[in-house]
Amino acid sequence: MNNLVTKANELIFQMDNDQLDQVIEAIKMKRQYLTKQATRSFVVGDIASFTSSRTGRDVNGKVIKVARKYITLDCGSDGQWRVPGNMLTKLGIGA
């Protein structure tokens, strides 16, 4: 673990319940921010990839819809997938 995570773990073990609730809220807000930021980086037509939790393999597709939280990909023979933006890797810009 890196030094920052080690320090965070040490501080967490010293906290009471109210302080833990505040940390949990901060983590949720940061995750939401990162997801929105990742989602905003995609536009319709981009080519993206993700690792399927169902099959464990990489799935590539073209972005056909960008919503607030999820991005819909057309993956050809693999069908359409609705994936959170933070799970996607941009491979290129499609036509």
N, CA, C and O atoms as a MOPAC input file, in Angstrom:
PM7 MOZYME 1SCF
protein

 N      0.83500 1    -1.18400 1     0.00000 1
 C      0.00000 1     0.00000 1     0.00000 1
 C      0.88000 1     1.24700 1     0.00000 1
 O      1.96900 1     1.26300 1     0.57300 1
 N      0.38700 1     2.26800 1    -0.64500 1
 C      1.18600 1     3.48800 1    -0.62400 1
 C      1.01100 1     4.20800 1     0.70900 1
 O      0.13000 1     3.87900 1     1.50300 1
 N      1.85800 1     5.18100 1     0.92800 1
 C      1.92000 1     5.87400 1     2.21700 1
 C      0.60700 1     6.57600 1     2.57500 1
 O      0.20400 1     6.56900 1     3.73800 1
 N     -0.06100 1     7.18000 1     1.59100 1
 C     -1.31000 1     7.90000 1     1.83800 1
 C     -2.41200 1     6.96200 1     2.33200 1
 O     -3.16000 1     7.29600 1     3.25100 1
 N     -2.50100 1     5.79700 1     1.71500 1
 C     -3.51900 1     4.82200 1     2.11600 1
 C     -3.20900 1     4.28300 1     3.51300 1
 O     -4.12200 1     4.07900 1     4.31400 1
 N     -1.96600 1     4.05600 1     3.80200 1
 C     -1.58000 1     3.57600 1     5.12700 1
 C     -1.96400 1     4.58400 1     6.20400 1
 O     -2.49100 1     4.21100 1     7.25200 1
 N     -1.69700 1     5.86400 1     5.94000 1
 C     -2.07300 1     6.90400 1     6.90300 1
 C     -3.58700 1     6.95800 1     7.08600 1
 O     -4.08000 1     7.08600 1     8.20700 1
 N     -4.33000 1     6.85900 1     5.96200 1
 C     -5.79600 1     6.89200 1     6.04700 1
 C     -6.30800 1     5.73700 1     6.89300 1
 O     -7.19100 1     5.92600 1     7.72900 1
 N     -5.76700 1     4.55800 1     6.68800 1
 C     -6.18200 1     3.39600 1     7.47500 1
 C     -5.92300 1     3.60500 1     8.96400 1
 O     -6.76600 1     3.27300 1     9.79800 1
 N     -4.76700 1     4.14900 1     9.29000 1
 C     -4.44100 1     4.39400 1    10.69200 1
 C     -5.43200 1     5.37800 1    11.31600 1
 O     -5.89700 1     5.17200 1    12.43800 1
 N     -5.75100 1     6.44800 1    10.58400 1
 C     -6.68400 1     7.44600 1    11.10200 1
 C     -8.09900 1     6.88000 1    11.24100 1
 O     -8.80500 1     7.20200 1    12.19600 1
 N     -8.50900 1     6.04500 1    10.29900 1
 C     -9.84300 1     5.44200 1    10.35300 1
 C    -10.01700 1     4.61500 1    11.62800 1
 O    -11.07900 1     4.64300 1    12.25000 1
 N     -8.98200 1     3.88600 1    12.00800 1
 C     -9.09000 1     3.05700 1    13.20900 1
 C     -9.15600 1     3.87600 1    14.49300 1
 O     -9.49200 1     3.34000 1    15.54900 1
 N     -8.84000 1     5.15800 1    14.41600 1
 C     -8.90000 1     6.02300 1    15.59400 1
 C    -10.22100 1     6.77800 1    15.69200 1
 O    -10.46000 1     7.46400 1    16.68600 1
 N    -11.07900 1     6.66900 1    14.69100 1
 C    -12.30400 1     7.46800 1    14.62200 1
 C    -13.45700 1     6.83300 1    15.39300 1
 O    -13.52200 1     5.62000 1    15.59200 1
 N    -14.37700 1     7.72900 1    15.82400 1
 C    -15.62400 1     7.23700 1    16.40200 1
 C    -16.66800 1     7.10800 1    15.29100 1
 O    -16.36600 1     7.36700 1    14.12700 1
 N    -17.86800 1     6.71800 1    15.63600 1
 C    -18.90900 1     6.42000 1    14.64800 1
 C    -19.30800 1     7.64400 1    13.81600 1
 O    -19.49200 1     7.53500 1    12.60400 1
 N    -19.44300 1     8.80800 1    14.46400 1
 C    -19.81900 1    10.02200 1    13.73500 1
 C    -18.74800 1    10.42300 1    12.72400 1
 O    -19.06200 1    10.82800 1    11.60500 1
 N    -17.50500 1    10.31100 1    13.11800 1
 C    -16.41100 1    10.63500 1    12.20300 1
 C    -16.37100 1     9.66600 1    11.02400 1
 O    -16.10700 1    10.07200 1     9.89200 1
 N    -16.63200 1     8.39400 1    11.28800 1
 C    -16.67400 1     7.40300 1    10.20600 1
 C    -17.78400 1     7.72900 1     9.20900 1
 O    -17.59500 1     7.59300 1     8.00000 1
 N    -18.94300 1     8.16100 1     9.71400 1
 C    -20.04300 1     8.55000 1     8.82500 1
 C    -19.62300 1     9.69900 1     7.91000 1
 O    -19.97000 1     9.71000 1     6.72900 1
 N    -18.88600 1    10.65600 1     8.44600 1
 C    -18.41600 1    11.78100 1     7.64400 1
 C    -17.43400 1    11.32400 1     6.56700 1
 O    -17.47500 1    11.81400 1     5.43900 1
 N    -16.56200 1    10.39800 1     6.91000 1
 C    -15.59800 1     9.87300 1     5.93700 1
 C    -16.33100 1     9.10300 1     4.84200 1
 O    -15.98900 1     9.22600 1     3.66600 1
 N    -17.32600 1     8.31800 1     5.21200 1
 C    -18.09100 1     7.54300 1     4.23000 1
 C    -18.78900 1     8.48000 1     3.24800 1
 O    -18.79100 1     8.22000 1     2.04400 1
 N    -19.37700 1     9.55500 1     3.74100 1
 C    -20.03200 1    10.54300 1     2.86300 1
 C    -19.02800 1    11.17600 1     1.90900 1
 O    -19.32600 1    11.37300 1     0.73100 1
 N    -17.84500 1    11.49300 1     2.41200 1
 C    -16.80800 1    12.09600 1     1.57100 1
 C    -16.36800 1    11.13000 1     0.47200 1
 O    -16.13700 1    11.54200 1    -0.66500 1
 N    -16.25300 1     9.85100 1     0.81000 1
 C    -15.86100 1     8.84100 1    -0.18100 1
 C    -16.94100 1     8.69700 1    -1.24700 1
 O    -16.62900 1     8.60800 1    -2.43500 1
 N    -18.20400 1     8.67200 1    -0.83600 1
 C    -19.30400 1     8.57700 1    -1.80100 1
 C    -19.29200 1     9.76100 1    -2.75900 1
 O    -19.46700 1     9.59000 1    -3.96500 1
 N    -19.08400 1    10.96700 1    -2.22200 1
 C    -19.05800 1    12.16600 1    -3.05800 1
 C    -17.89600 1    12.11800 1    -4.04700 1
 O    -18.05600 1    12.50100 1    -5.20600 1
 N    -16.74600 1    11.65900 1    -3.60800 1
 C    -15.57600 1    11.56700 1    -4.48900 1
 C    -15.81800 1    10.54400 1    -5.59700 1
 O    -15.45000 1    10.78200 1    -6.74700 1
 N    -16.42400 1     9.42000 1    -5.26700 1
 C    -16.73800 1     8.40700 1    -6.29200 1
 C    -17.71100 1     8.95000 1    -7.31900 1
 O    -17.54600 1     8.71600 1    -8.51600 1
 N    -18.72900 1     9.67500 1    -6.86200 1
 C    -19.68400 1    10.28800 1    -7.79200 1
 C    -18.98200 1    11.26800 1    -8.71100 1
 O    -19.25200 1    11.29300 1    -9.91200 1
 N    -18.09300 1    12.06900 1    -8.17100 1
 C    -17.35000 1    13.04100 1    -8.95700 1
 C    -16.51100 1    12.34100 1   -10.02300 1
 O    -16.52100 1    12.74600 1   -11.18600 1
 N    -15.78500 1    11.29000 1    -9.63500 1
 C    -14.93600 1    10.56800 1   -10.58000 1
 C    -15.75300 1     9.90600 1   -11.68500 1
 O    -15.34100 1     9.89600 1   -12.84500 1
 N    -16.91600 1     9.35000 1   -11.32400 1
 C    -17.78400 1     8.72300 1   -12.31800 1
 C    -18.30300 1     9.75700 1   -13.31200 1
 O    -18.28100 1     9.52300 1   -14.52100 1
 N    -18.76700 1    10.89000 1   -12.81300 1
 C    -19.26900 1    11.93900 1   -13.70100 1
 C    -18.16400 1    12.47400 1   -14.59500 1
 O    -18.39100 1    12.73500 1   -15.77600 1
 N    -16.98300 1    12.63700 1   -14.04600 1
 C    -15.85700 1    13.13900 1   -14.81800 1
 C    -15.49400 1    12.15200 1   -15.93400 1
 O    -15.22800 1    12.56300 1   -17.06300 1
 N    -15.48300 1    10.86100 1   -15.62100 1
 C    -15.17600 1     9.84800 1   -16.62800 1
 C    -16.25700 1     9.80800 1   -17.69400 1
 O    -15.95200 1     9.68600 1   -18.88100 1
 N    -17.52400 1     9.91100 1   -17.28500 1
 C    -18.63900 1     9.86300 1   -18.23100 1
 C    -18.58700 1    11.05700 1   -19.18300 1
 O    -18.86900 1    10.91000 1   -20.37300 1
 N    -18.23000 1    12.23200 1   -18.67400 1
 C    -18.16600 1    13.43300 1   -19.51000 1
 C    -17.08300 1    13.35000 1   -20.57700 1
 O    -17.12600 1    14.09700 1   -21.55500 1
 N    -16.12500 1    12.46700 1   -20.41100 1
 C    -15.03400 1    12.38000 1   -21.38000 1
 C    -15.43900 1    11.59900 1   -22.63300 1
 O    -14.68000 1    11.55800 1   -23.60100 1
 N    -16.62200 1    10.98200 1   -22.62900 1
 C    -17.08700 1    10.20200 1   -23.77700 1
 C    -18.15900 1    10.96000 1   -24.55200 1
 O    -18.97100 1    11.68100 1   -23.97400 1
 N    -18.14500 1    10.78100 1   -25.87400 1
 C    -19.18400 1    11.31800 1   -26.74100 1
 C    -19.64500 1    10.19700 1   -27.67100 1
 O    -18.93000 1     9.22000 1   -27.89300 1
 N    -20.84400 1    10.35900 1   -28.20300 1
 C    -21.38400 1     9.36800 1   -29.12900 1
 C    -20.40700 1     9.20400 1   -30.29400 1
 O    -19.93900 1    10.18400 1   -30.87400 1
 N    -20.11600 1     7.96100 1   -30.61700 1
 C    -19.19400 1     7.65100 1   -31.70100 1
 C    -17.82900 1     7.19000 1   -31.23200 1
 O    -17.09300 1     6.57800 1   -32.00600 1
 N    -17.46700 1     7.46700 1   -29.97600 1
 C    -16.18500 1     7.01200 1   -29.44500 1
 C    -16.14500 1     5.49100 1   -29.39100 1
 O    -17.18000 1     4.83200 1   -29.29000 1
 N    -14.94200 1     4.94600 1   -29.45900 1
 C    -14.73400 1     3.50900 1   -29.29800 1
 C    -14.19500 1     3.29600 1   -27.88600 1
 O    -13.24700 1     3.96100 1   -27.46900 1
 N    -14.80300 1     2.37100 1   -27.15900 1
 C    -14.42700 1     2.14500 1   -25.76200 1
 C    -14.34000 1     0.65400 1   -25.46600 1
 O    -14.83400 1    -0.17900 1   -26.22700 1
 N    -13.70400 1     0.34100 1   -24.34900 1
 C    -13.52200 1    -1.04200 1   -23.92700 1
 C    -13.75500 1    -1.15500 1   -22.43100 1
 O    -13.54900 1    -0.19700 1   -21.68500 1
 N    -14.18800 1    -2.33500 1   -21.99700 1
 C    -14.31800 1    -2.63300 1   -20.56800 1
 C    -14.17300 1    -4.13200 1   -20.37800 1
 O    -14.28900 1    -4.90300 1   -21.33100 1
 N    -13.92300 1    -4.53400 1   -19.15800 1
 C    -13.83400 1    -5.95800 1   -18.83000 1
 C    -15.16900 1    -6.39300 1   -18.25900 1
 O    -15.63300 1    -5.84300 1   -17.26000 1
 N    -15.78400 1    -7.37500 1   -18.88900 1
 C    -17.09500 1    -7.86300 1   -18.47600 1
 C    -16.98800 1    -8.62100 1   -17.16000 1
 O    -16.14500 1    -9.50400 1   -17.00100 1
 N    -17.86100 1    -8.25900 1   -16.21300 1
 C    -17.88800 1    -8.98700 1   -14.94700 1
 C    -18.58900 1   -10.33300 1   -15.11700 1
 O    -18.41600 1   -11.23500 1   -14.29700 1
 N    -19.37500 1   -10.46500 1   -16.17800 1
 C    -20.07300 1   -11.72800 1   -16.44100 1
 C    -19.14900 1   -12.78000 1   -17.03300 1
 O    -19.15600 1   -13.93600 1   -16.61000 1
 N    -18.34200 1   -12.36400 1   -18.03100 1
 C    -17.50900 1   -13.33100 1   -18.74200 1
 C    -16.03100 1   -13.20700 1   -18.41700 1
 O    -15.26500 1   -14.14100 1   -18.65600 1
 N    -15.61800 1   -12.06000 1   -17.87300 1
 C    -14.21800 1   -11.85100 1   -17.53000 1
 C    -13.35100 1   -11.47000 1   -18.71700 1
 O    -12.13000 1   -11.39500 1   -18.57900 1
 N    -13.94100 1   -11.23000 1   -19.87100 1
 C    -13.13500 1   -10.87500 1   -21.04600 1
 C    -13.36200 1    -9.41600 1   -21.41300 1
 O    -14.32800 1    -8.79000 1   -20.97800 1
 N    -12.45600 1    -8.89200 1   -22.21900 1
 C    -12.57400 1    -7.50600 1   -22.67200 1
 C    -13.63300 1    -7.40900 1   -23.75800 1
 O    -13.69700 1    -8.25000 1   -24.65400 1
 N    -14.46400 1    -6.37500 1   -23.67000 1
 C    -15.52000 1    -6.12800 1   -24.64000 1
 C    -15.28500 1    -4.73400 1   -25.22100 1
 O    -15.12800 1    -3.76100 1   -24.48300 1
 N    -15.26400 1    -4.65100 1   -26.54800 1
 C    -15.08500 1    -3.37800 1   -27.23800 1
 C    -16.38600 1    -2.99000 1   -27.90100 1
 O    -17.15000 1    -3.85200 1   -28.33600 1
 N    -16.64500 1    -1.68600 1   -27.97900 1
 C    -17.85600 1    -1.24300 1   -28.64400 1
 C    -17.82100 1     0.23700 1   -28.95900 1
 O    -16.88800 1     0.95200 1   -28.59400 1
 N    -18.85400 1     0.67400 1   -29.64100 1
 C    -19.00100 1     2.07300 1   -30.03600 1
 C    -20.05500 1     2.71900 1   -29.14300 1
 O    -21.11800 1     2.14400 1   -28.91000 1
 N    -19.76000 1     3.90100 1   -28.65200 1
 C    -20.68400 1     4.62700 1   -27.78400 1
 C    -21.88500 1     5.07500 1   -28.61900 1
 O    -21.73700 1     5.75900 1   -29.63200 1
 N    -23.08200 1     4.67100 1   -28.16500 1
 C    -24.29100 1     5.08700 1   -28.87100 1
 C    -25.15600 1     6.01100 1   -28.02600 1
 O    -26.05500 1     6.67000 1   -28.54900 1
 N    -24.89000 1     6.06600 1   -26.71300 1
 C    -25.64600 1     6.96500 1   -25.83800 1
 C    -24.81700 1     7.28900 1   -24.60400 1
 O    -24.18000 1     6.41200 1   -24.02000 1
 N    -24.83200 1     8.56700 1   -24.21300 1
 C    -24.15700 1     8.99900 1   -22.99500 1
 C    -25.22200 1     9.57700 1   -22.07400 1
 O    -25.83100 1    10.59900 1   -22.39200 1
 N    -25.44700 1     8.93400 1   -20.94400 1
 C    -26.40500 1     9.41500 1   -19.95000 1
 C    -25.62600 1    10.01900 1   -18.77400 1
 O    -24.40700 1    10.16800 1   -18.85100 1
 N    -26.31600 1    10.36000 1   -17.70500 1
 C    -25.64600 1    10.97500 1   -16.55800 1
 C    -24.58600 1    10.06900 1   -15.94000 1
 O    -23.47700 1    10.50600 1   -15.63300 1
 N    -24.94400 1     8.81400 1   -15.76700 1
 C    -24.08100 1     7.89600 1   -15.03700 1
 C    -23.56500 1     6.75500 1   -15.90900 1
 O    -22.45800 1     6.25800 1   -15.70300 1
 N    -24.37300 1     6.34600 1   -16.88100 1
 C    -24.05200 1     5.17500 1   -17.68800 1
 C    -23.84700 1     5.53800 1   -19.14900 1
 O    -24.39600 1     6.51800 1   -19.65300 1
 N    -23.04300 1     4.72300 1   -19.81200 1
 C    -22.79000 1     4.87100 1   -21.23800 1
 C    -23.22500 1     3.57500 1   -21.91200 1
 O    -22.86400 1     2.48600 1   -21.46600 1
 N    -24.00700 1     3.69700 1   -22.99600 1
 C    -24.47300 1     2.52600 1   -23.72400 1
 C    -23.54600 1     2.28900 1   -24.90200 1
 O    -23.28800 1     3.19100 1   -25.69800 1
 N    -23.04700 1     1.05600 1   -25.00400 1
 C    -22.14100 1     0.66100 1   -26.08000 1
 C    -22.82000 1    -0.33900 1   -26.99500 1
 O    -23.54600 1    -1.21900 1   -26.53300 1
 N    -22.58600 1    -0.20400 1   -28.29500 1
 C    -22.99200 1    -1.21400 1   -29.26300 1
 C    -21.76400 1    -2.06900 1   -29.52000 1
 O    -20.78700 1    -1.61300 1   -30.11400 1
 N    -21.82400 1    -3.30700 1   -29.06900 1
 C    -20.66600 1    -4.20000 1   -29.14200 1
 C    -20.82000 1    -5.25100 1   -30.22900 1
 O    -20.22900 1    -6.32700 1   -30.13400 1
 N    -21.59600 1    -4.96100 1   -31.25200 1
 C    -21.76700 1    -5.87500 1   -32.37400 1
 C    -22.44200 1    -7.15300 1   -31.95500 1
 O    -23.56000 1    -7.13300 1   -31.44100 1
 N    -21.76500 1    -8.27900 1   -32.17400 1
 C    -22.34500 1    -9.58900 1   -31.86400 1
 C    -22.51100 1    -9.81500 1   -30.35800 1
 O    -23.25500 1   -10.70400 1   -29.94300 1
 N    -21.82500 1    -9.02000 1   -29.54500 1
 C    -21.96700 1    -9.12700 1   -28.07900 1
 C    -23.15500 1    -8.33800 1   -27.55800 1
 O    -23.42900 1    -8.36400 1   -26.35800 1
 N    -23.87800 1    -7.62700 1   -28.44400 1
 C    -25.07000 1    -6.89400 1   -28.05300 1
 C    -24.75500 1    -5.50800 1   -27.51900 1
 O    -23.64500 1    -4.99900 1   -27.67900 1
 N    -25.74900 1    -4.90800 1   -26.88300 1
 C    -25.58400 1    -3.59100 1   -26.28600 1
 C    -25.33800 1    -3.74200 1   -24.79300 1
 O    -25.94200 1    -4.58500 1   -24.12900 1
 N    -24.44100 1    -2.91100 1   -24.28000 1
 C    -24.10200 1    -2.93900 1   -22.87000 1
 C    -24.27300 1    -1.53700 1   -22.29200 1
 O    -23.90600 1    -0.54900 1   -22.92700 1
 N    -24.82400 1    -1.45800 1   -21.10400 1
 C    -24.95800 1    -0.20100 1   -20.35100 1
 C    -23.93600 1    -0.26400 1   -19.21800 1
 O    -24.07400 1    -1.06000 1   -18.29000 1
 N    -22.90700 1     0.58600 1   -19.30500 1
 C    -21.73800 1     0.47200 1   -18.43600 1
 C    -21.48400 1     1.80200 1   -17.71500 1
 O    -21.61400 1     2.86000 1   -18.33100 1
 N    -21.12500 1     1.77100 1   -16.42300 1
 C    -20.74000 1     3.00700 1   -15.73600 1
 C    -19.50200 1     3.61300 1   -16.40400 1
 O    -18.60000 1     2.89000 1   -16.82600 1
 N    -19.46900 1     4.93200 1   -16.49400 1
 C    -18.38100 1     5.61600 1   -17.17600 1
 C    -17.01100 1     5.31600 1   -16.61600 1
 O    -16.03600 1     5.27300 1   -17.36700 1
 N    -16.91000 1     5.10400 1   -15.30300 1
 C    -15.60000 1     4.85700 1   -14.71000 1
 C    -15.06600 1     3.44800 1   -14.97800 1
 O    -13.92400 1     3.15100 1   -14.62800 1
 N    -15.86500 1     2.58300 1   -15.58600 1
 C    -15.40500 1     1.24300 1   -15.93800 1
 C    -14.88600 1     1.16900 1   -17.37100 1
 O    -14.35300 1     0.13900 1   -17.78400 1
 N    -15.03900 1     2.25600 1   -18.13300 1
 C    -14.67100 1     2.26200 1   -19.54400 1
 C    -13.29300 1     2.83700 1   -19.76500 1
 O    -12.83000 1     3.70700 1   -19.02700 1
 N    -12.64300 1     2.32500 1   -20.81000 1
 C    -11.37700 1     2.86900 1   -21.29400 1
 C    -11.58900 1     3.32300 1   -22.71900 1
 O    -12.05500 1     2.55200 1   -23.55800 1
 N    -11.25000 1     4.57100 1   -23.00200 1
 C    -11.42900 1     5.09800 1   -24.35500 1
 C    -10.32100 1     4.54900 1   -25.23900 1
 O     -9.13800 1     4.68700 1   -24.92600 1
 N    -10.71700 1     3.91800 1   -26.35900 1
 C     -9.74900 1     3.35400 1   -27.29000 1
 C     -9.50300 1     4.28200 1   -28.47700 1
 O     -8.43100 1     4.26000 1   -29.08300 1
 N    -10.49200 1     5.08600 1   -28.79600 1
 C    -10.33400 1     5.98900 1   -29.92900 1
 C    -11.60100 1     6.72900 1   -30.19700 1
 O    -12.61800 1     6.54800 1   -29.52800 1
 N    -11.51500 1     7.58800 1   -31.21500 1
 C    -12.66800 1     8.37000 1   -31.61900 1
 C    -13.20200 1     7.75500 1   -32.89700 1
 O    -12.48500 1     7.66300 1   -33.89400 1
 N    -14.46200 1     7.33100 1   -32.87200 1
 C    -15.08100 1     6.70200 1   -34.03500 1
 C    -15.55900 1     7.71200 1   -35.03800 1
 O    -15.50000 1     8.92100 1   -34.81700 1
 N    -16.03800 1     7.18700 1   -36.15600 1
 C    -16.52900 1     8.06900 1   -37.22100 1
 C    -18.00700 1     8.31600 1   -37.07400 1
 O    -18.59500 1     9.03600 1   -37.88100 1

